[in-house]
Amino acid sequence: MSRHLRPVRSAIRTFSPLLIFVLLAAAITSWIVVQSPNLGTTNFLYGVAAISPSNVWAVGYSDNGSTQLTLTEHWNGTNWSIVSSPSPGTQTRCGTGYSGNVLEGVTAIASNNVWAVGHICGWQGRTLVEHWDGIHWTVVPSSNVAGADMSTLVSVAAVSANDVWAVGNFQVGGQYQWNTLVEHWNGTKWNIVNSPNGSGKDKNFLNAIAVVSPTNLWAVGYSEDDSSNTIDVPLIEHYNGGGWSIVPSVYPAPSAFNALYGITALSATNIWAVGYANENSQGQNGAALIEYWNGTNWKLVNSPIAGSATILTSIAPNSSTDIWAAGYIQSSDVQYLPITEHWNGNSWAVVNPPNPGKVAQLFSADTINGQVWAVGAYSKSAMTQGYMPNPLTLTIRR
């Protein structure tokens, strides 16, 4: 149990049984910050995956000012620790000025079978896939589109040990054209699987993937183009066992920018996706975008507006009446603050998480046995010029 709860435990010894229950329930159901380590002066956690309450993984990157390294951290039920992971993106491999290693997504099949995905080499990026076998992390060869200038994998989800999927995007060589990227692990190797792009859109991104069954997968992101007269729209794709296809999405009107960043599937008829809907062209009064799939079509679900811009980056369920979404808000003075929202089966409500610094962002959430984890980064200083100074890893639990 976190040291944040020890005062409560010691104080309840002389209280009544009813008061003891009330105090313990309050402690268990409140967000707490759990200390996590850092490697460099810049540290971000982008993905989290829970196997059990005492076995959780988080991934991201760390930068000391000259070298950007993958960052993998493990929770053993008592504390977080850094676990060594490969960083193959060196200047020798990438070229001068292009070294870099980032892990953006993670999924856990078992304690000895965990996958993490991301990219190496910065703006000359190539896909990066790493695997945990219970002893160490190793790089597993992944595919890249021939002639692409930049390729990245952002999210990964597993059907089984021999059926793992990852999504992201790639940039067409010599053009400012971004296409969706989907890769599949068949137990032997990673292969690219064809995936569509939004009609007439020259930028297409997949940000998250969720599994219902081997023949029922969903991925979400957004599509946009360079025309100032068009609306950026959510991109939702579905795999039926034979191929990927686009499924029509919904978004508020009027709304100039709409994107989905997270998705979770409880069943074939109970799927949630979250993101951001910008309600006007000036980027003001933006709201969290929440969509629900009922087995037939996607529908908008009302979400509280927590700030001048609310971005939900991840969603994770304990049950159909206990679902958590995490992200961040941008305040009127352009400062990032962490935010979580909760679905109780009837409506969404804002639940303000702790912020150990001046600013913070949450990028990923996961649940296990009623426990909820969310990870991201925070800074002890206010943002300057749109950047978080010297960010540190952030892990919170409830």
Buried (B, 14 or more C-beta within 10 A) or exposed (E): EEEBBEEBEEEBEEEEEEEBEEBBEEBBEBBBBBEBBBBBEBBBBBBBBBBEBEBBBBBBBBBEEEBBBBBBBBBEEEEBEBBEBBBBBBEEEBEEEBBBBBBBBBBBBEEEBBBBBBBBBBEBBBBBBBBBEEEEBEBBEBBBBEEBBBBBBBBBBBBEEEBBBBBBBBBBEEEEBBBBBBBBBEEEEBEBBEBBBBEEBBBBBBBBBBBBEEEBBBBBBBBBBEEEEEBBBBBBBBBEEEEBEBEEBBBEEEBBBBBBBBBBBBEEEBBBBBBBBBBEEEEEBBBBBBBBBEEEEBEBBEBBBBBBBBBBBBBBBBEEEBBBBBBBBBBEEBBBBBBBBBBEEEEBEBBEBBBBBBBBBBBBBBBBEEBBBBBBBBBEEBBEEEEBBBBBBBBBBB
